[in-house]
Each structure stands twice: as structure tokens, then as C-alpha cells.
Amino acid sequence: MTRADTRHRWAYLQKPFQTGPFECRFSLVSDDREPDWPETPGDIPFARWWGLKNEISLSTALEDAVFLNTEVVAFEVKHEASSDDKTSVQATEKPLSSKERNTLLIIIGVLCSECKLDYTKAAKTAGLIQGMAAFMKIRIGETTIEGYLKKIPDSLGTRTS
């Protein structure tokens, strides 16, 4: 296949390595969503894997890549099972006291202020936080976030003198 022919093939970014809290880079691609990775290093089946000459950052991939609906759905289904496991662990934890809840809301308020997120504009800020969480592969409802953001001013009132 010529270089011109390979430009239009679908490729899956594989084996990311994290370079920051919300950033990773990819140096390998494959023609299969979940290809077998060889047991022996150096024994990469190049018919299914390619090393990229220039690594691709997550931000570049999000700007330039195409995400097929079938792949998004497959990803969500795969990761729903792991979120169900987390829910059963959370059910065994004891509820937060009012003081603990207020402290956590104050911490969120301080972090929002430092990150230039206006928690007093709860709806707008909730959308931004939801987007940041999605980059971390965390799903949180926008109305849930908005509800907590609206509680911050009252919590701050419990500590200001």
C-alpha cells in the first residue's frame, strides 16, 4: 500500500503514557481496537502495530481525531462495569458530618478561585468542571456539580470571621 493509501485508513491510538495531570502522549497506533500485545519485548507484530515518527498528544488527538459512535459506545459499556464496582464500595463508607462536608466545600471553593472558576456562576462552572472530569474519564452529572457549587457560599460563611 502506498503512503497516499495509508492516509485514509482508520488507526487506533494505543499505549498512552501520562505526561501531566490531564495530558498524555501516544507513540503507537494499531489497526485494531484491542490488538494482542506481544509477551516478548521487541516481538511487536508490525502487521497490526505502527510506531509514530512524531508522538501525538491527547490535546492534538482531541482536536484532530475522529471518534466513531460505535467506539464511544463500546468504551462506555466497557467502563460502566468498573463504575458499578466503585458504587458498592461507596455504599459501605460512613456519611460525612456537617463539618467534614463544609470543609470539603470550602476546599472546592478555594480551588475554584485559584483556577479562576467562578463558583457563584454555578451552571457555567459546572459545565466546565464536567468537561475536565470527562478528560479524566470520570462521569459526573452537571446538575450534581451545580448543586455542590451552590452550597459553597454557605459553607464559606461558617468559617469566615
Helices and strands as residue ranges (DSSP letters): H 3-6, E 12-14, E 17-20, E 23-30, E 49-57, H 58-64, H 69-91, H 98-114, H 122-135, H 142-157
